[in-house]
Amino acid sequence: MHTSRTIAVILGASSCLGLLDACGGGATPAPVTAPLAPLPSSASCARVTDPSRAPRPLTLTRAGSTVALADIGGKTFAYVADEDERAVHVIDVDGQKDVATTPLGGKPAQLMFLPDGRLVVTLRDRAVFEVLEPQADPTRGLDGRCAVGTDAEPFGLALTPDDAQLLVTSGWGRSLASYKAQVPSMQQSWDVALPREPRSVIASDDGSKAFVAQAVGGQVSVVDLPLQRVVPTETHATKENLAAASKAGAFGAGLSSFRFTTFSSMGTSCQGFALAKTEDPRGRVLVPQALVDPGNPLENTPGYGNPENDQTEVADVAVLDESGGDLLMASLEVSQARLARSMASDAAHAHEECLLPRSAAYDAKNKSLLVGCFGVDDVIAYDAFAASPVRAMKRRWDVAAGPSGIAVDPRGQRAVVFAQFERVVDVLSLAGPELVDDVGANKGGPAARIHLTETRMSIPTSIAVGRVLFHMVGDDRISHDGRACASCHPDGRDDSLTWATPNGPRRTIMLSGRINDTAPFSWSGSEHTLQEHMGITFTRLKGNGGLRSMELDALAQYVQTLAEPPAVANAAAKDRIARGSAIFHSPAAGCSSCHAGPLATDNLHHDVQSKTTADKSGSFNTPSLRFVGGGGPYFHDGRYKTLQQLLTDADRKMGHTAQLSGDDLQSMEAYLRSL
C-alpha cells in the first residue's frame, strides 16, 4: 500500500513550499497565462486562428478524461485538467516538463479535443463547459472562446462518430444533453433525465447509442440517441438478468456452471465512474465497477454487510455488447477461488483489488483495458476481450496517488496518467512482456514522472492527507476487507445502499455539505464527534485501529470540507417552491418541528414508528434535509424509493400530509428538491 509513502510525499512537498533552495532547488515554474476572463455564452465557439496551425489530437477517442494528448511539431503534449488548481496544464511528455498553465474559473472535471484542435472542458462547479483554443506555441497555454450553460455539475464528455453531437453528462443534474458541435454557438439540441450520479459517457460506433456510467445504483444508462430515450441496464446479477442469460444459453451447462459465490451475494454494484469502448468489430463497452454485498437488512450483523462473506466488495468489469447494449453475464463471475485470492494473507498480494476505479482507456495495440484505481494507486491492464476481463489481468503499474485520467499514445506505445492527489503525470510503457502469475501481476513502475508546477494556493496539507486516507483501499487499520471510506461514500456522497449492521438496517448517509453543525452523527445519533464516529465505523469494518491522532484529525478535516453539491436553479418552479415551503413550515403539516433551521434538522432523536424487526431501537437522529432531492432511497432503511412515496406514506409518522392535495404534494416535493 502507498499510505505512508503518499503521505510522506505530500508532507515533504508542503515543507518545501517557498523553500525551494533549501529543498534542493526545483524545476523552473511553468509559464502561467492570465486567468481566462468569464466567457459570455453568446460568444462564438469557433476557431479564430488558422486550423493548419492548431495542435493535432493524437488520438481522437471522442471521450473525455482528465488527460488529452496532442501532436505539436512532432512532439507529444498532454493537456491535463487539474481540479485542485482549477487549471489546465500543458505537459511536454517527451521533454518531461510542465510548460504552461492556464487558470480557469472553475473546477475542471473532464476535457476532450474536438477534431479541429479545440479543447472542451467541463467545469463541474459552474454549470458550464468551456471551449478553449490551444496556442500553436504550447508554452502560451489556451485562449477562451465560449462558455455554454449546462445542468448542475457537468462532468462527462463525448462526441458522436459524425462529430455532430457533443454529449455532456451532469452529475447532480442527472441528465445527458446534446449540443450541436458544428454550430458556432454550440447550442443545445435536447437533454434527457438519467438515474442518479451519471459520470463518464461514450457513443457507439454507429452513433445510435450513448452509454453513461452511473457512480451509484448499479447500472449503466443506454441512451437511444435518435429517439432520446433512456434504457437503464443493471450492471450486476439480478433475477431478470440471470433468467435472460440462462434462456439465451449463456451459461453452457446451466446456472450451476456460473460460479457466483451465491446468487444474491454480490447483490448490486457501485463505483461506475469510468468506461471505455473497444475499437474492434466485436464492439464492447467496458465498465469498471465494484460488486457489493450489503447483507440482509432484516438481520443483525457484527459489522457492515454479510458476516458470511469476508470480501464484501470485489472488483469487476461489466461488459456490454455495443450493438444491442446487452449485459454479458459472464463478466460478473465471482468465483470462490478469486475471493480466496483477494483475501490472501500473502502481503505482496493482499488487498490489491481495484475497488475504486476512477479512470479507463482502451489500448488497441495490446487489446487491453487500462483502469486507474484509487486507493491502491495502480493502473491495471485487463484483457479487453476476456469473458470476465477482471479475471484476465495482463499487467500492472505502480503510479502516484489518485490516477484520475488515462490517455493512450499509440505512436509511442505508452499511456499518460494524471494522478490528482500527488499532482503527478506518470508515463507508462505499454511495450514489453505481460507479467502475470496465478496470484496477480508483478508491478512495473512509470517510465517517467512529471510533477505539475503549482500556480495557485493548493489545498491545505491536512486536507490532502485526509483525502488520501479517505480513499485508501486495503488499509488494515480501517477495514479488514479492503473497503475505504470512499467505498460507501463515492465523491463524499452515498452509495444508495441499505446495509445490514449491528443495530439494524442503515441507509448510507451523504457526507458532502451535511457534516458541519449536525452532531450527533449516524442514524443512532450516539457519536458526538467525527473522530468518535469514525472509530466506531472502523471497528464495524473490523479494522485493526491504530490511525494516529493527526491522521484522524486530517480525515475529519477532509470530510468537513467535502464540496457540497451545486445549487440547482429552477426559475420556472419558483412559485411552486414558495408554495411548498409555506406548506412545509405550516403547523398543519408539522414538518419543520423537527426539520428546522438552515440544515433542516433539530439534531435530536425521535421515534417516528419506523422500527423494523432488526432495529434495536425505534429512536433515530433527525437527518438533515440538505440536498435530499439528489439522494434516495429514503428513511433509515431505504424503504421509500422516491420522495413522492415518502410524502404520501409517512403521514402521522412524521408530520401530516394526508390532507394535502396532489398539487400541494408536488409543491412540497419541489421545495425539498430545492434545499
TAVEN-V128126 format. One record per residue. SS is DSSP state (H for helix, E for strand, L for the rest). PSI is psi as a letter, one per 40 degrees, with the letter a starting at -180 (none if undefined). Layout:
ss=SS psi=PSI
ss=SS psi=PSI
//
This chain:
ss=L psi=i
ss=L psi=e
ss=H psi=d
ss=H psi=d
ss=H psi=d
ss=H psi=d
ss=H psi=d
ss=H psi=d
ss=H psi=d
ss=H psi=d
ss=H psi=d
ss=H psi=d
ss=H psi=d
ss=H psi=d
ss=H psi=e
ss=H psi=e
ss=L psi=h
ss=L psi=e
ss=L psi=f
ss=L psi=d
ss=L psi=d
ss=L psi=d
ss=L psi=e
ss=L psi=f
ss=L psi=b
ss=L psi=i
ss=L psi=i
ss=L psi=h
ss=L psi=i
ss=L psi=i
ss=E psi=h
ss=E psi=h
ss=E psi=i
ss=L psi=i
ss=L psi=i
ss=L psi=h
ss=L psi=i
ss=L psi=h
ss=L psi=h
ss=L psi=i
ss=L psi=e
ss=L psi=e
ss=L psi=i
ss=L psi=h
ss=L psi=e
ss=L psi=i
ss=L psi=i
ss=L psi=e
ss=L psi=i
ss=L psi=h
ss=H psi=d
ss=H psi=e
ss=H psi=e
ss=L psi=i
ss=L psi=i
ss=E psi=h
ss=E psi=h
ss=L psi=d
ss=L psi=h
ss=L psi=g
ss=L psi=e
ss=L psi=f
ss=E psi=i
ss=L psi=i
ss=E psi=a
ss=L psi=e
ss=E psi=h
ss=E psi=h
ss=E psi=i
ss=E psi=i
ss=E psi=h
ss=E psi=h
ss=L psi=f
ss=L psi=e
ss=E psi=i
ss=E psi=h
ss=E psi=i
ss=E psi=h
ss=E psi=h
ss=E psi=h
ss=E psi=h
ss=E psi=h
ss=L psi=d
ss=L psi=d
ss=L psi=e
ss=L psi=f
ss=E psi=i
ss=E psi=h
ss=E psi=i
ss=E psi=h
ss=E psi=h
ss=E psi=h
ss=L psi=d
ss=L psi=d
ss=L psi=e
ss=L psi=f
ss=E psi=i
ss=E psi=h
ss=E psi=e
ss=E psi=i
ss=E psi=h
ss=E psi=h
ss=E psi=i
ss=L psi=i
ss=L psi=e
ss=L psi=a
ss=L psi=h
ss=E psi=h
ss=E psi=d
ss=E psi=i
ss=E psi=i
ss=E psi=h
ss=E psi=h
ss=L psi=i
ss=L psi=d
ss=L psi=e
ss=L psi=e
ss=E psi=i
ss=E psi=h
ss=E psi=h
ss=E psi=h
ss=E psi=h
ss=E psi=h
ss=L psi=d
ss=L psi=e
ss=L psi=e
ss=L psi=f
ss=E psi=i
ss=E psi=i
ss=E psi=i
ss=E psi=h
ss=E psi=i
ss=E psi=h
ss=E psi=i
ss=L psi=i
ss=L psi=d
ss=L psi=h
ss=H psi=d
ss=H psi=e
ss=H psi=e
ss=L psi=b
ss=E psi=i
ss=E psi=i
ss=E psi=i
ss=E psi=d
ss=E psi=i
ss=E psi=h
ss=E psi=h
ss=E psi=i
ss=L psi=i
ss=L psi=i
ss=L psi=h
ss=L psi=g
ss=E psi=i
ss=E psi=c
ss=E psi=i
ss=E psi=i
ss=E psi=i
ss=E psi=i
ss=L psi=i
ss=L psi=d
ss=L psi=e
ss=L psi=e
ss=L psi=d
ss=E psi=h
ss=E psi=h
ss=E psi=h
ss=E psi=h
ss=E psi=i
ss=E psi=h
ss=L psi=c
ss=L psi=d
ss=L psi=e
ss=L psi=f
ss=E psi=i
ss=E psi=h
ss=E psi=i
ss=E psi=h
ss=E psi=i
ss=E psi=g
ss=L psi=d
ss=L psi=e
ss=L psi=h
ss=L psi=d
ss=L psi=e
ss=L psi=f
ss=L psi=i
ss=E psi=h
ss=E psi=d
ss=E psi=i
ss=E psi=i
ss=E psi=i
ss=E psi=i
ss=L psi=i
ss=L psi=a
ss=L psi=i
ss=L psi=f
ss=E psi=i
ss=E psi=b
ss=E psi=i
ss=E psi=i
ss=E psi=i
ss=E psi=i
ss=L psi=i
ss=L psi=d
ss=L psi=e
ss=L psi=e
ss=L psi=d
ss=E psi=i
ss=E psi=i
ss=E psi=h
ss=E psi=h
ss=E psi=h
ss=E psi=h
ss=L psi=d
ss=L psi=i
ss=L psi=e
ss=L psi=f
ss=E psi=i
ss=E psi=h
ss=E psi=h
ss=E psi=h
ss=E psi=h
ss=E psi=h
ss=L psi=d
ss=L psi=d
ss=L psi=e
ss=L psi=f
ss=E psi=i
ss=E psi=h
ss=E psi=g
ss=E psi=h
ss=E psi=h
ss=E psi=h
ss=L psi=f
ss=L psi=i
ss=L psi=h
ss=L psi=i
ss=H psi=d
ss=H psi=d
ss=H psi=d
ss=H psi=d
ss=H psi=d
ss=H psi=d
ss=H psi=d
ss=H psi=d
ss=H psi=d
ss=L psi=e
ss=L psi=f
ss=L psi=e
ss=L psi=e
ss=L psi=b
ss=L psi=e
ss=L psi=a
ss=H psi=d
ss=H psi=d
ss=H psi=e
ss=L psi=h
ss=L psi=g
ss=L psi=i
ss=L psi=d
ss=L psi=i
ss=L psi=d
ss=L psi=e
ss=L psi=c
ss=L psi=g
ss=L psi=e
ss=E psi=a
ss=E psi=i
ss=E psi=i
ss=L psi=f
ss=L psi=g
ss=L psi=d
ss=L psi=i
ss=L psi=i
ss=E psi=i
ss=E psi=h
ss=L psi=i
ss=L psi=f
ss=L psi=i
ss=L psi=d
ss=L psi=g
ss=L psi=h
ss=E psi=h
ss=E psi=h
ss=E psi=h
ss=E psi=g
ss=E psi=h
ss=E psi=a
ss=E psi=h
ss=E psi=h
ss=E psi=h
ss=L psi=g
ss=L psi=e
ss=L psi=i
ss=L psi=h
ss=L psi=e
ss=L psi=e
ss=L psi=i
ss=L psi=h
ss=L psi=i
ss=L psi=d
ss=L psi=a
ss=L psi=h
ss=L psi=a
ss=L psi=h
ss=L psi=e
ss=L psi=e
ss=L psi=h
ss=L psi=d
ss=L psi=g
ss=L psi=d
ss=E psi=h
ss=E psi=i
ss=E psi=i
ss=E psi=i
ss=E psi=h
ss=E psi=i
ss=E psi=h
ss=E psi=i
ss=E psi=h
ss=L psi=d
ss=L psi=d
ss=L psi=e
ss=L psi=e
ss=L psi=i
ss=E psi=h
ss=E psi=h
ss=H psi=d
ss=H psi=d
ss=H psi=e
ss=H psi=e
ss=L psi=h
ss=L psi=h
ss=L psi=i
ss=H psi=d
ss=H psi=d
ss=H psi=d
ss=H psi=d
ss=H psi=d
ss=H psi=d
ss=H psi=d
ss=L psi=e
ss=L psi=i
ss=L psi=e
ss=L psi=h
ss=L psi=d
ss=L psi=d
ss=L psi=e
ss=L psi=i
ss=L psi=f
ss=L psi=e
ss=L psi=i
ss=L psi=g
ss=L psi=e
ss=E psi=g
ss=E psi=h
ss=E psi=e
ss=E psi=i
ss=E psi=i
ss=E psi=i
ss=E psi=h
ss=E psi=g
ss=L psi=d
ss=L psi=d
ss=L psi=e
ss=L psi=f
ss=E psi=i
ss=E psi=h
ss=E psi=h
ss=E psi=h
ss=E psi=h
ss=E psi=h
ss=E psi=i
ss=L psi=d
ss=L psi=e
ss=L psi=f
ss=E psi=i
ss=E psi=h
ss=E psi=h
ss=E psi=h
ss=E psi=i
ss=E psi=h
ss=L psi=e
ss=L psi=e
ss=L psi=i
ss=L psi=d
ss=L psi=g
ss=H psi=d
ss=H psi=e
ss=H psi=e
ss=L psi=g
ss=E psi=h
ss=E psi=d
ss=E psi=i
ss=E psi=h
ss=E psi=i
ss=E psi=h
ss=L psi=i
ss=L psi=i
ss=L psi=h
ss=L psi=f
ss=E psi=g
ss=E psi=e
ss=E psi=i
ss=E psi=h
ss=E psi=h
ss=E psi=h
ss=E psi=g
ss=L psi=d
ss=L psi=d
ss=L psi=e
ss=L psi=f
ss=E psi=i
ss=E psi=i
ss=E psi=h
ss=E psi=h
ss=E psi=h
ss=E psi=h
ss=L psi=d
ss=L psi=d
ss=L psi=e
ss=L psi=f
ss=E psi=i
ss=E psi=h
ss=E psi=h
ss=E psi=h
ss=E psi=h
ss=E psi=h
ss=L psi=e
ss=L psi=i
ss=L psi=i
ss=L psi=i
ss=L psi=h
ss=L psi=g
ss=E psi=i
ss=L psi=a
ss=L psi=e
ss=L psi=d
ss=L psi=i
ss=E psi=h
ss=L psi=h
ss=E psi=h
ss=E psi=i
ss=E psi=i
ss=L psi=i
ss=L psi=d
ss=E psi=i
ss=E psi=h
ss=E psi=h
ss=E psi=h
ss=L psi=i
ss=L psi=i
ss=L psi=h
ss=L psi=e
ss=L psi=a
ss=L psi=h
ss=L psi=i
ss=L psi=i
ss=L psi=i
ss=H psi=d
ss=H psi=d
ss=H psi=d
ss=H psi=d
ss=H psi=d
ss=H psi=d
ss=H psi=d
ss=H psi=d
ss=H psi=d
ss=H psi=d
ss=L psi=e
ss=L psi=h
ss=L psi=h
ss=L psi=e
ss=L psi=h
ss=L psi=e
ss=L psi=d
ss=L psi=d
ss=E psi=i
ss=L psi=e
ss=L psi=e
ss=L psi=e
ss=L psi=i
ss=L psi=i
ss=H psi=d
ss=H psi=e
ss=H psi=d
ss=H psi=e
ss=L psi=g
ss=H psi=h
ss=H psi=f
ss=H psi=e
ss=L psi=b
ss=L psi=i
ss=L psi=e
ss=L psi=e
ss=L psi=i
ss=E psi=h
ss=E psi=i
ss=L psi=h
ss=L psi=i
ss=L psi=d
ss=L psi=e
ss=L psi=a
ss=L psi=h
ss=E psi=h
ss=E psi=h
ss=L psi=h
ss=L psi=h
ss=L psi=h
ss=L psi=d
ss=L psi=h
ss=L psi=e
ss=L psi=f
ss=L psi=d
ss=L psi=h
ss=L psi=f
ss=L psi=e
ss=L psi=i
ss=L psi=i
ss=E psi=i
ss=L psi=i
ss=L psi=d
ss=L psi=d
ss=L psi=f
ss=L psi=e
ss=E psi=h
ss=L psi=e
ss=L psi=i
ss=H psi=d
ss=H psi=d
ss=H psi=d
ss=H psi=d
ss=H psi=d
ss=H psi=d
ss=H psi=d
ss=H psi=d
ss=H psi=d
ss=H psi=d
ss=H psi=d
ss=L psi=e
ss=E psi=f
ss=L psi=i
ss=L psi=e
ss=L psi=a
ss=L psi=e
ss=L psi=h
ss=L psi=i
ss=H psi=d
ss=H psi=d
ss=H psi=d
ss=H psi=d
ss=H psi=d
ss=H psi=d
ss=H psi=d
ss=H psi=d
ss=H psi=d
ss=H psi=d
ss=H psi=d
ss=H psi=e
ss=L psi=e
ss=L psi=h
ss=L psi=h
ss=L psi=i
ss=L psi=i
ss=L psi=i
ss=L psi=i
ss=L psi=h
ss=L psi=h
ss=L psi=g
ss=H psi=d
ss=H psi=d
ss=H psi=e
ss=H psi=d
ss=H psi=d
ss=H psi=d
ss=H psi=d
ss=H psi=d
ss=H psi=d
ss=H psi=d
ss=H psi=d
ss=H psi=d
ss=H psi=d
ss=H psi=d
ss=L psi=e
ss=L psi=i
ss=L psi=d
ss=L psi=d
ss=L psi=d
ss=L psi=e
ss=H psi=d
ss=H psi=e
ss=H psi=d
ss=L psi=d
ss=L psi=g
ss=L psi=i
ss=L psi=a
ss=L psi=d
ss=L psi=e
ss=L psi=f
ss=L psi=i
ss=L psi=e
ss=L psi=f
ss=L psi=i
ss=E psi=i
ss=E psi=i
ss=E psi=h
ss=L psi=f
ss=L psi=f
ss=L psi=e
ss=L psi=h
ss=L psi=i
ss=L psi=d
ss=L psi=e
ss=L psi=h
ss=L psi=e
ss=L psi=i
ss=L psi=e
ss=E psi=h
ss=E psi=i
ss=E psi=h
ss=L psi=h
ss=L psi=i
ss=L psi=i
ss=L psi=e
ss=L psi=h
ss=L psi=f
ss=H psi=d
ss=H psi=d
ss=H psi=e
ss=L psi=a
ss=L psi=i
ss=L psi=i
ss=E psi=i
ss=L psi=i
ss=L psi=d
ss=L psi=e
ss=L psi=f
ss=L psi=d
ss=E psi=h
ss=L psi=d
ss=L psi=i
ss=H psi=d
ss=H psi=d
ss=H psi=d
ss=H psi=d
ss=H psi=d
ss=H psi=e
ss=H psi=e
ss=L psi=e
ss=L psi=h
ss=L psi=e
ss=L psi=d
ss=L psi=h
ss=L psi=a
ss=L psi=h
ss=L psi=e
ss=L psi=d
ss=L psi=e
ss=L psi=i
ss=L psi=i
ss=H psi=d
ss=H psi=d
ss=H psi=d
ss=H psi=d
ss=H psi=d
ss=H psi=d
ss=H psi=d
ss=H psi=d
ss=H psi=d
ss=H psi=d
ss=H psi=d
ss=H psi=e
ss=H psi=e
ss=L psi=none
//
